[in-house]
Amino acid sequence: MTARWYIVHAYSNFEKKVADAIEEKAKAKGLWDRFEKILVPTEKVV
């Protein structure tokens, strides 16, 4: 199956929490096998 890309807008400092929630819900609904990756881009601030 061809992968589709989706972008989710999340507030700062909640990105990981949103990714975890998406993964948890997908697993609970038996849809996790349809996911390839959940990427959370990060930037190191100095």
mmCIF entry with sequence, helices, sheets and N, C-alpha, C, O atoms, coordinates in Angstrom:
data_MODEL
# 
_entry.id   MODEL 
# 
_entity.id                         1 
_entity.type                       polymer 
_entity.pdbx_number_of_molecules   1 
# 
_entity_poly.entity_id                      1 
_entity_poly.type                           'polypeptide(L)' 
_entity_poly.nstd_linkage                   no 
_entity_poly.nstd_monomer                   no 
_entity_poly.pdbx_seq_one_letter_code       MTARWYIVHAYSNFEKKVADAIEEKAKAKGLWDRFEKILVPTEKVV 
_entity_poly.pdbx_seq_one_letter_code_can   MTARWYIVHAYSNFEKKVADAIEEKAKAKGLWDRFEKILVPTEKVV 
_entity_poly.pdbx_strand_id                 A 
# 
loop_
_entity_poly_seq.entity_id 
_entity_poly_seq.num 
_entity_poly_seq.mon_id 
_entity_poly_seq.hetero 
1 1  MET n 
1 2  THR n 
1 3  ALA n 
1 4  ARG n 
1 5  TRP n 
1 6  TYR n 
1 7  ILE n 
1 8  VAL n 
1 9  HIS n 
1 10 ALA n 
1 11 TYR n 
1 12 SER n 
1 13 ASN n 
1 14 PHE n 
1 15 GLU n 
1 16 LYS n 
1 17 LYS n 
1 18 VAL n 
1 19 ALA n 
1 20 ASP n 
1 21 ALA n 
1 22 ILE n 
1 23 GLU n 
1 24 GLU n 
1 25 LYS n 
1 26 ALA n 
1 27 LYS n 
1 28 ALA n 
1 29 LYS n 
1 30 GLY n 
1 31 LEU n 
1 32 TRP n 
1 33 ASP n 
1 34 ARG n 
1 35 PHE n 
1 36 GLU n 
1 37 LYS n 
1 38 ILE n 
1 39 LEU n 
1 40 VAL n 
1 41 PRO n 
1 42 THR n 
1 43 GLU n 
1 44 LYS n 
1 45 VAL n 
1 46 VAL n 
# 
_struct_asym.id          A 
_struct_asym.entity_id   1 
# 
loop_
_struct_conf.conf_type_id 
_struct_conf.id 
_struct_conf.pdbx_PDB_helix_id 
_struct_conf.beg_label_comp_id 
_struct_conf.beg_label_asym_id 
_struct_conf.beg_label_seq_id 
_struct_conf.pdbx_beg_PDB_ins_code 
_struct_conf.end_label_comp_id 
_struct_conf.end_label_asym_id 
_struct_conf.end_label_seq_id 
_struct_conf.pdbx_end_PDB_ins_code 
_struct_conf.beg_auth_comp_id 
_struct_conf.beg_auth_asym_id 
_struct_conf.beg_auth_seq_id 
_struct_conf.end_auth_comp_id 
_struct_conf.end_auth_asym_id 
_struct_conf.end_auth_seq_id 
_struct_conf.pdbx_PDB_helix_class 
_struct_conf.details 
_struct_conf.pdbx_PDB_helix_length 
HELX_P HELX_P1 AA1 GLU A 15 ? ALA A 28 ? GLU A 15 ALA A 28 1 ? 14 
HELX_P HELX_P2 AA2 TRP A 32 ? ARG A 34 ? TRP A 32 ARG A 34 5 ? 3  
# 
_struct_conf_type.id          HELX_P 
_struct_conf_type.criteria    ? 
_struct_conf_type.reference   ? 
# 
loop_
_atom_site.group_PDB 
_atom_site.id 
_atom_site.type_symbol 
_atom_site.label_atom_id 
_atom_site.label_alt_id 
_atom_site.label_comp_id 
_atom_site.label_asym_id 
_atom_site.label_entity_id 
_atom_site.label_seq_id 
_atom_site.pdbx_PDB_ins_code 
_atom_site.Cartn_x 
_atom_site.Cartn_y 
_atom_site.Cartn_z 
_atom_site.occupancy 
_atom_site.B_iso_or_equiv 
_atom_site.pdbx_formal_charge 
_atom_site.auth_seq_id 
_atom_site.auth_comp_id 
_atom_site.auth_asym_id 
_atom_site.auth_atom_id 
_atom_site.pdbx_PDB_model_num 
ATOM 1   N N  . MET A 1 1  ? 0.840  -1.170 0.000  1.00 0.00 ? 1  MET A N  1 
ATOM 2   C CA . MET A 1 1  ? 0.000  0.000  0.000  1.00 0.00 ? 1  MET A CA 1 
ATOM 3   C C  . MET A 1 1  ? 0.893  1.243  0.000  1.00 0.00 ? 1  MET A C  1 
ATOM 4   O O  . MET A 1 1  ? 1.901  1.293  0.704  1.00 0.00 ? 1  MET A O  1 
ATOM 5   N N  . THR A 1 2  ? 0.519  2.225  -0.781 1.00 0.00 ? 2  THR A N  1 
ATOM 6   C CA . THR A 1 2  ? 1.267  3.472  -0.851 1.00 0.00 ? 2  THR A CA 1 
ATOM 7   C C  . THR A 1 2  ? 1.012  4.300  0.402  1.00 0.00 ? 2  THR A C  1 
ATOM 8   O O  . THR A 1 2  ? -0.130 4.473  0.828  1.00 0.00 ? 2  THR A O  1 
ATOM 9   N N  . ALA A 1 3  ? 2.080  4.801  0.975  1.00 0.00 ? 3  ALA A N  1 
ATOM 10  C CA . ALA A 1 3  ? 1.960  5.612  2.195  1.00 0.00 ? 3  ALA A CA 1 
ATOM 11  C C  . ALA A 1 3  ? 1.391  6.983  1.861  1.00 0.00 ? 3  ALA A C  1 
ATOM 12  O O  . ALA A 1 3  ? 1.643  7.530  0.787  1.00 0.00 ? 3  ALA A O  1 
ATOM 13  N N  . ARG A 1 4  ? 0.625  7.528  2.788  1.00 0.00 ? 4  ARG A N  1 
ATOM 14  C CA . ARG A 1 4  ? 0.100  8.887  2.672  1.00 0.00 ? 4  ARG A CA 1 
ATOM 15  C C  . ARG A 1 4  ? 0.699  9.704  3.802  1.00 0.00 ? 4  ARG A C  1 
ATOM 16  O O  . ARG A 1 4  ? 0.957  9.185  4.888  1.00 0.00 ? 4  ARG A O  1 
ATOM 17  N N  . TRP A 1 5  ? 0.916  10.961 3.547  1.00 0.00 ? 5  TRP A N  1 
ATOM 18  C CA . TRP A 1 5  ? 1.491  11.848 4.553  1.00 0.00 ? 5  TRP A CA 1 
ATOM 19  C C  . TRP A 1 5  ? 0.406  12.727 5.145  1.00 0.00 ? 5  TRP A C  1 
ATOM 20  O O  . TRP A 1 5  ? -0.464 13.225 4.431  1.00 0.00 ? 5  TRP A O  1 
ATOM 21  N N  . TYR A 1 6  ? 0.464  12.910 6.431  1.00 0.00 ? 6  TYR A N  1 
ATOM 22  C CA . TYR A 1 6  ? -0.448 13.814 7.122  1.00 0.00 ? 6  TYR A CA 1 
ATOM 23  C C  . TYR A 1 6  ? 0.375  14.662 8.077  1.00 0.00 ? 6  TYR A C  1 
ATOM 24  O O  . TYR A 1 6  ? 1.373  14.209 8.637  1.00 0.00 ? 6  TYR A O  1 
ATOM 25  N N  . ILE A 1 7  ? -0.057 15.881 8.246  1.00 0.00 ? 7  ILE A N  1 
ATOM 26  C CA . ILE A 1 7  ? 0.625  16.790 9.162  1.00 0.00 ? 7  ILE A CA 1 
ATOM 27  C C  . ILE A 1 7  ? -0.360 17.173 10.257 1.00 0.00 ? 7  ILE A C  1 
ATOM 28  O O  . ILE A 1 7  ? -1.510 17.515 9.981  1.00 0.00 ? 7  ILE A O  1 
ATOM 29  N N  . VAL A 1 8  ? 0.100  17.114 11.496 1.00 0.00 ? 8  VAL A N  1 
ATOM 30  C CA . VAL A 1 8  ? -0.727 17.486 12.640 1.00 0.00 ? 8  VAL A CA 1 
ATOM 31  C C  . VAL A 1 8  ? -0.079 18.684 13.306 1.00 0.00 ? 8  VAL A C  1 
ATOM 32  O O  . VAL A 1 8  ? 1.111  18.659 13.622 1.00 0.00 ? 8  VAL A O  1 
ATOM 33  N N  . HIS A 1 9  ? -0.849 19.719 13.515 1.00 0.00 ? 9  HIS A N  1 
ATOM 34  C CA . HIS A 1 9  ? -0.336 20.905 14.203 1.00 0.00 ? 9  HIS A CA 1 
ATOM 35  C C  . HIS A 1 9  ? -0.515 20.704 15.705 1.00 0.00 ? 9  HIS A C  1 
ATOM 36  O O  . HIS A 1 9  ? -1.620 20.433 16.175 1.00 0.00 ? 9  HIS A O  1 
ATOM 37  N N  . ALA A 1 10 ? 0.561  20.836 16.442 1.00 0.00 ? 10 ALA A N  1 
ATOM 38  C CA . ALA A 1 10 ? 0.502  20.696 17.903 1.00 0.00 ? 10 ALA A CA 1 
ATOM 39  C C  . ALA A 1 10 ? 1.193  21.900 18.539 1.00 0.00 ? 10 ALA A C  1 
ATOM 40  O O  . ALA A 1 10 ? 2.122  22.473 17.971 1.00 0.00 ? 10 ALA A O  1 
ATOM 41  N N  . TYR A 1 11 ? 0.732  22.259 19.697 1.00 0.00 ? 11 TYR A N  1 
ATOM 42  C CA . TYR A 1 11 ? 1.351  23.367 20.410 1.00 0.00 ? 11 TYR A CA 1 
ATOM 43  C C  . TYR A 1 11 ? 2.721  22.965 20.936 1.00 0.00 ? 11 TYR A C  1 
ATOM 44  O O  . TYR A 1 11 ? 2.987  21.788 21.179 1.00 0.00 ? 11 TYR A O  1 
ATOM 45  N N  . SER A 1 12 ? 3.576  23.948 21.105 1.00 0.00 ? 12 SER A N  1 
ATOM 46  C CA . SER A 1 12 ? 4.928  23.723 21.580 1.00 0.00 ? 12 SER A CA 1 
ATOM 47  C C  . SER A 1 12 ? 4.927  22.942 22.892 1.00 0.00 ? 12 SER A C  1 
ATOM 48  O O  . SER A 1 12 ? 4.123  23.199 23.788 1.00 0.00 ? 12 SER A O  1 
ATOM 49  N N  . ASN A 1 13 ? 5.830  22.002 22.980 1.00 0.00 ? 13 ASN A N  1 
ATOM 50  C CA . ASN A 1 13 ? 6.010  21.118 24.138 1.00 0.00 ? 13 ASN A CA 1 
ATOM 51  C C  . ASN A 1 13 ? 4.944  20.023 24.261 1.00 0.00 ? 13 ASN A C  1 
ATOM 52  O O  . ASN A 1 13 ? 4.935  19.288 25.249 1.00 0.00 ? 13 ASN A O  1 
ATOM 53  N N  . PHE A 1 14 ? 4.052  19.902 23.283 1.00 0.00 ? 14 PHE A N  1 
ATOM 54  C CA . PHE A 1 14 ? 3.042  18.849 23.307 1.00 0.00 ? 14 PHE A CA 1 
ATOM 55  C C  . PHE A 1 14 ? 3.208  17.875 22.147 1.00 0.00 ? 14 PHE A C  1 
ATOM 56  O O  . PHE A 1 14 ? 2.402  16.958 21.991 1.00 0.00 ? 14 PHE A O  1 
ATOM 57  N N  . GLU A 1 15 ? 4.248  18.062 21.330 1.00 0.00 ? 15 GLU A N  1 
ATOM 58  C CA . GLU A 1 15 ? 4.424  17.237 20.135 1.00 0.00 ? 15 GLU A CA 1 
ATOM 59  C C  . GLU A 1 15 ? 4.528  15.752 20.467 1.00 0.00 ? 15 GLU A C  1 
ATOM 60  O O  . GLU A 1 15 ? 3.856  14.931 19.843 1.00 0.00 ? 15 GLU A O  1 
ATOM 61  N N  . LYS A 1 16 ? 5.354  15.405 21.433 1.00 0.00 ? 16 LYS A N  1 
ATOM 62  C CA . LYS A 1 16 ? 5.554  13.996 21.795 1.00 0.00 ? 16 LYS A CA 1 
ATOM 63  C C  . LYS A 1 16 ? 4.273  13.402 22.373 1.00 0.00 ? 16 LYS A C  1 
ATOM 64  O O  . LYS A 1 16 ? 3.938  12.249 22.102 1.00 0.00 ? 16 LYS A O  1 
ATOM 65  N N  . LYS A 1 17 ? 3.569  14.184 23.159 1.00 0.00 ? 17 LYS A N  1 
ATOM 66  C CA . LYS A 1 17 ? 2.314  13.723 23.759 1.00 0.00 ? 17 LYS A CA 1 
ATOM 67  C C  . LYS A 1 17 ? 1.276  13.418 22.673 1.00 0.00 ? 17 LYS A C  1 
ATOM 68  O O  . LYS A 1 17 ? 0.555  12.425 22.765 1.00 0.00 ? 17 LYS A O  1 
ATOM 69  N N  . VAL A 1 18 ? 1.201  14.261 21.656 1.00 0.00 ? 18 VAL A N  1 
ATOM 70  C CA . VAL A 1 18 ? 0.272  14.043 20.547 1.00 0.00 ? 18 VAL A CA 1 
ATOM 71  C C  . VAL A 1 18 ? 0.665  12.791 19.776 1.00 0.00 ? 18 VAL A C  1 
ATOM 72  O O  . VAL A 1 18 ? -0.198 11.980 19.440 1.00 0.00 ? 18 VAL A O  1 
ATOM 73  N N  . ALA A 1 19 ? 1.952  12.619 19.489 1.00 0.00 ? 19 ALA A N  1 
ATOM 74  C CA . ALA A 1 19 ? 2.424  11.428 18.772 1.00 0.00 ? 19 ALA A CA 1 
ATOM 75  C C  . ALA A 1 19 ? 2.105  10.161 19.560 1.00 0.00 ? 19 ALA A C  1 
ATOM 76  O O  . ALA A 1 19 ? 1.666  9.166  18.982 1.00 0.00 ? 19 ALA A O  1 
ATOM 77  N N  . ASP A 1 20 ? 2.320  10.191 20.862 1.00 0.00 ? 20 ASP A N  1 
ATOM 78  C CA . ASP A 1 20 ? 2.017  9.030  21.708 1.00 0.00 ? 20 ASP A CA 1 
ATOM 79  C C  . ASP A 1 20 ? 0.519  8.724  21.713 1.00 0.00 ? 20 ASP A C  1 
ATOM 80  O O  . ASP A 1 20 ? 0.121  7.560  21.690 1.00 0.00 ? 20 ASP A O  1 
ATOM 81  N N  . ALA A 1 21 ? -0.307 9.765  21.744 1.00 0.00 ? 21 ALA A N  1 
ATOM 82  C CA . ALA A 1 21 ? -1.762 9.572  21.750 1.00 0.00 ? 21 ALA A CA 1 
ATOM 83  C C  . ALA A 1 21 ? -2.235 8.970  20.430 1.00 0.00 ? 21 ALA A C  1 
ATOM 84  O O  . ALA A 1 21 ? -3.103 8.098  20.423 1.00 0.00 ? 21 ALA A O  1 
ATOM 85  N N  . ILE A 1 22 ? -1.670 9.429  19.317 1.00 0.00 ? 22 ILE A N  1 
ATOM 86  C CA . ILE A 1 22 ? -2.027 8.874  18.010 1.00 0.00 ? 22 ILE A CA 1 
ATOM 87  C C  . ILE A 1 22 ? -1.655 7.399  17.956 1.00 0.00 ? 22 ILE A C  1 
ATOM 88  O O  . ILE A 1 22 ? -2.448 6.572  17.507 1.00 0.00 ? 22 ILE A O  1 
ATOM 89  N N  . GLU A 1 23 ? -0.456 7.069  18.412 1.00 0.00 ? 23 GLU A N  1 
ATOM 90  C CA . GLU A 1 23 ? -0.011 5.670  18.414 1.00 0.00 ? 23 GLU A CA 1 
ATOM 91  C C  . GLU A 1 23 ? -0.916 4.809  19.300 1.00 0.00 ? 23 GLU A C  1 
ATOM 92  O O  . GLU A 1 23 ? -1.327 3.720  18.899 1.00 0.00 ? 23 GLU A O  1 
ATOM 93  N N  . GLU A 1 24 ? -1.219 5.292  20.486 1.00 0.00 ? 24 GLU A N  1 
ATOM 94  C CA . GLU A 1 24 ? -2.047 4.539  21.428 1.00 0.00 ? 24 GLU A CA 1 
ATOM 95  C C  . GLU A 1 24 ? -3.442 4.270  20.854 1.00 0.00 ? 24 GLU A C  1 
ATOM 96  O O  . GLU A 1 24 ? -3.952 3.154  20.953 1.00 0.00 ? 24 GLU A O  1 
ATOM 97  N N  . LYS A 1 25 ? -4.052 5.292  20.256 1.00 0.00 ? 25 LYS A N  1 
ATOM 98  C CA . LYS A 1 25 ? -5.396 5.120  19.695 1.00 0.00 ? 25 LYS A CA 1 
ATOM 99  C C  . LYS A 1 25 ? -5.384 4.198  18.482 1.00 0.00 ? 25 LYS A C  1 
ATOM 100 O O  . LYS A 1 25 ? -6.302 3.398  18.299 1.00 0.00 ? 25 LYS A O  1 
ATOM 101 N N  . ALA A 1 26 ? -4.348 4.306  17.651 1.00 0.00 ? 26 ALA A N  1 
ATOM 102 C CA . ALA A 1 26 ? -4.246 3.431  16.482 1.00 0.00 ? 26 ALA A CA 1 
ATOM 103 C C  . ALA A 1 26 ? -4.101 1.976  16.906 1.00 0.00 ? 26 ALA A C  1 
ATOM 104 O O  . ALA A 1 26 ? -4.704 1.088  16.302 1.00 0.00 ? 26 ALA A O  1 
ATOM 105 N N  . LYS A 1 27 ? -3.309 1.730  17.937 1.00 0.00 ? 27 LYS A N  1 
ATOM 106 C CA . LYS A 1 27 ? -3.140 0.359  18.440 1.00 0.00 ? 27 LYS A CA 1 
ATOM 107 C C  . LYS A 1 27 ? -4.440 -0.157 19.046 1.00 0.00 ? 27 LYS A C  1 
ATOM 108 O O  . LYS A 1 27 ? -4.799 -1.317 18.843 1.00 0.00 ? 27 LYS A O  1 
ATOM 109 N N  . ALA A 1 28 ? -5.143 0.687  19.784 1.00 0.00 ? 28 ALA A N  1 
ATOM 110 C CA . ALA A 1 28 ? -6.389 0.284  20.427 1.00 0.00 ? 28 ALA A CA 1 
ATOM 111 C C  . ALA A 1 28 ? -7.465 -0.075 19.399 1.00 0.00 ? 28 ALA A C  1 
ATOM 112 O O  . ALA A 1 28 ? -8.311 -0.933 19.650 1.00 0.00 ? 28 ALA A O  1 
ATOM 113 N N  . LYS A 1 29 ? -7.424 0.590  18.244 1.00 0.00 ? 29 LYS A N  1 
ATOM 114 C CA . LYS A 1 29 ? -8.425 0.334  17.204 1.00 0.00 ? 29 LYS A CA 1 
ATOM 115 C C  . LYS A 1 29 ? -7.957 -0.692 16.178 1.00 0.00 ? 29 LYS A C  1 
ATOM 116 O O  . LYS A 1 29 ? -8.653 -0.966 15.200 1.00 0.00 ? 29 LYS A O  1 
ATOM 117 N N  . GLY A 1 30 ? -6.763 -1.260 16.409 1.00 0.00 ? 30 GLY A N  1 
ATOM 118 C CA . GLY A 1 30 ? -6.243 -2.274 15.501 1.00 0.00 ? 30 GLY A CA 1 
ATOM 119 C C  . GLY A 1 30 ? -5.778 -1.725 14.167 1.00 0.00 ? 30 GLY A C  1 
ATOM 120 O O  . GLY A 1 30 ? -5.769 -2.441 13.166 1.00 0.00 ? 30 GLY A O  1 
ATOM 121 N N  . LEU A 1 31 ? -5.396 -0.470 14.148 1.00 0.00 ? 31 LEU A N  1 
ATOM 122 C CA . LEU A 1 31 ? -4.975 0.181  12.906 1.00 0.00 ? 31 LEU A CA 1 
ATOM 123 C C  . LEU A 1 31 ? -3.476 0.443  12.839 1.00 0.00 ? 31 LEU A C  1 
ATOM 124 O O  . LEU A 1 31 ? -2.993 1.023  11.867 1.00 0.00 ? 31 LEU A O  1 
ATOM 125 N N  . TRP A 1 32 ? -2.741 0.027  13.852 1.00 0.00 ? 32 TRP A N  1 
ATOM 126 C CA . TRP A 1 32 ? -1.319 0.353  13.928 1.00 0.00 ? 32 TRP A CA 1 
ATOM 127 C C  . TRP A 1 32 ? -0.534 -0.185 12.733 1.00 0.00 ? 32 TRP A C  1 
ATOM 128 O O  . TRP A 1 32 ? 0.472  0.406  12.341 1.00 0.00 ? 32 TRP A O  1 
ATOM 129 N N  . ASP A 1 33 ? -0.978 -1.285 12.158 1.00 0.00 ? 33 ASP A N  1 
ATOM 130 C CA . ASP A 1 33 ? -0.264 -1.864 11.018 1.00 0.00 ? 33 ASP A CA 1 
ATOM 131 C C  . ASP A 1 33 ? -0.347 -0.978 9.779  1.00 0.00 ? 33 ASP A C  1 
ATOM 132 O O  . ASP A 1 33 ? 0.397  -1.203 8.825  1.00 0.00 ? 33 ASP A O  1 
ATOM 133 N N  . ARG A 1 34 ? -1.213 0.004  9.764  1.00 0.00 ? 34 ARG A N  1 
ATOM 134 C CA . ARG A 1 34 ? -1.335 0.932  8.637  1.00 0.00 ? 34 ARG A CA 1 
ATOM 135 C C  . ARG A 1 34 ? -0.361 2.106  8.739  1.00 0.00 ? 34 ARG A C  1 
ATOM 136 O O  . ARG A 1 34 ? -0.211 2.879  7.793  1.00 0.00 ? 34 ARG A O  1 
ATOM 137 N N  . PHE A 1 35 ? 0.292  2.233  9.879  1.00 0.00 ? 35 PHE A N  1 
ATOM 138 C CA . PHE A 1 35 ? 1.238  3.325  10.093 1.00 0.00 ? 35 PHE A CA 1 
ATOM 139 C C  . PHE A 1 35 ? 2.643  2.855  9.753  1.00 0.00 ? 35 PHE A C  1 
ATOM 140 O O  . PHE A 1 35 ? 3.014  1.715  10.032 1.00 0.00 ? 35 PHE A O  1 
ATOM 141 N N  . GLU A 1 36 ? 3.418  3.744  9.149  1.00 0.00 ? 36 GLU A N  1 
ATOM 142 C CA . GLU A 1 36 ? 4.830  3.444  8.916  1.00 0.00 ? 36 GLU A CA 1 
ATOM 143 C C  . GLU A 1 36 ? 5.679  4.079  10.004 1.00 0.00 ? 36 GLU A C  1 
ATOM 144 O O  . GLU A 1 36 ? 6.478  3.399  10.649 1.00 0.00 ? 36 GLU A O  1 
ATOM 145 N N  . LYS A 1 37 ? 5.511  5.370  10.211 1.00 0.00 ? 37 LYS A N  1 
ATOM 146 C CA . LYS A 1 37 ? 6.278  6.101  11.224 1.00 0.00 ? 37 LYS A CA 1 
ATOM 147 C C  . LYS A 1 37 ? 5.454  7.282  11.711 1.00 0.00 ? 37 LYS A C  1 
ATOM 148 O O  . LYS A 1 37 ? 4.619  7.825  10.988 1.00 0.00 ? 37 LYS A O  1 
ATOM 149 N N  . ILE A 1 38 ? 5.708  7.658  12.936 1.00 0.00 ? 38 ILE A N  1 
ATOM 150 C CA . ILE A 1 38 ? 5.221  8.939  13.441 1.00 0.00 ? 38 ILE A CA 1 
ATOM 151 C C  . ILE A 1 38 ? 6.473  9.739  13.754 1.00 0.00 ? 38 ILE A C  1 
ATOM 152 O O  . ILE A 1 38 ? 7.236  9.395  14.657 1.00 0.00 ? 38 ILE A O  1 
ATOM 153 N N  . LEU A 1 39 ? 6.671  10.794 13.011 1.00 0.00 ? 39 LEU A N  1 
ATOM 154 C CA . LEU A 1 39 ? 7.872  11.613 13.174 1.00 0.00 ? 39 LEU A CA 1 
ATOM 155 C C  . LEU A 1 39 ? 7.539  12.878 13.955 1.00 0.00 ? 39 LEU A C  1 
ATOM 156 O O  . LEU A 1 39 ? 6.532  13.538 13.701 1.00 0.00 ? 39 LEU A O  1 
ATOM 157 N N  . VAL A 1 40 ? 8.397  13.196 14.897 1.00 0.00 ? 40 VAL A N  1 
ATOM 158 C CA . VAL A 1 40 ? 8.268  14.431 15.662 1.00 0.00 ? 40 VAL A CA 1 
ATOM 159 C C  . VAL A 1 40 ? 9.554  15.214 15.447 1.00 0.00 ? 40 VAL A C  1 
ATOM 160 O O  . VAL A 1 40 ? 10.571 14.925 16.077 1.00 0.00 ? 40 VAL A O  1 
ATOM 161 N N  . PRO A 1 41 ? 9.512  16.209 14.556 1.00 0.00 ? 41 PRO A N  1 
ATOM 162 C CA . PRO A 1 41 ? 10.723 16.989 14.320 1.00 0.00 ? 41 PRO A CA 1 
ATOM 163 C C  . PRO A 1 41 ? 11.084 17.809 15.554 1.00 0.00 ? 41 PRO A C  1 
ATOM 164 O O  . PRO A 1 41 ? 10.214 18.380 16.211 1.00 0.00 ? 41 PRO A O  1 
ATOM 165 N N  . THR A 1 42 ? 12.354 17.857 15.854 1.00 0.00 ? 42 THR A N  1 
ATOM 166 C CA . THR A 1 42 ? 12.817 18.619 17.012 1.00 0.00 ? 42 THR A CA 1 
ATOM 167 C C  . THR A 1 42 ? 13.933 19.566 16.594 1.00 0.00 ? 42 THR A C  1 
ATOM 168 O O  . THR A 1 42 ? 14.580 19.380 15.563 1.00 0.00 ? 42 THR A O  1 
ATOM 169 N N  . GLU A 1 43 ? 14.136 20.559 17.398 1.00 0.00 ? 43 GLU A N  1 
ATOM 170 C CA . GLU A 1 43 ? 15.194 21.531 17.146 1.00 0.00 ? 43 GLU A CA 1 
ATOM 171 C C  . GLU A 1 43 ? 15.861 21.835 18.476 1.00 0.00 ? 43 GLU A C  1 
ATOM 172 O O  . GLU A 1 43 ? 15.191 22.174 19.452 1.00 0.00 ? 43 GLU A O  1 
ATOM 173 N N  . LYS A 1 44 ? 17.168 21.715 18.514 1.00 0.00 ? 44 LYS A N  1 
ATOM 174 C CA . LYS A 1 44 ? 17.905 22.017 19.737 1.00 0.00 ? 44 LYS A CA 1 
ATOM 175 C C  . LYS A 1 44 ? 18.074 23.532 19.847 1.00 0.00 ? 44 LYS A C  1 
ATOM 176 O O  . LYS A 1 44 ? 18.612 24.179 18.948 1.00 0.00 ? 44 LYS A O  1 
ATOM 177 N N  . VAL A 1 45 ? 17.610 24.074 20.951 1.00 0.00 ? 45 VAL A N  1 
ATOM 178 C CA . VAL A 1 45 ? 17.697 25.513 21.184 1.00 0.00 ? 45 VAL A CA 1 
ATOM 179 C C  . VAL A 1 45 ? 18.777 25.757 22.225 1.00 0.00 ? 45 VAL A C  1 
ATOM 180 O O  . VAL A 1 45 ? 18.786 25.143 23.292 1.00 0.00 ? 45 VAL A O  1 
ATOM 181 N N  . VAL A 1 46 ? 19.688 26.667 21.894 1.00 0.00 ? 46 VAL A N  1 
ATOM 182 C CA . VAL A 1 46 ? 20.771 26.995 22.821 1.00 0.00 ? 46 VAL A CA 1 
ATOM 183 C C  . VAL A 1 46 ? 20.687 28.433 23.265 1.00 0.00 ? 46 VAL A C  1 
ATOM 184 O O  . VAL A 1 46 ? 21.520 28.887 24.050 1.00 0.00 ? 46 VAL A O  1 
# 
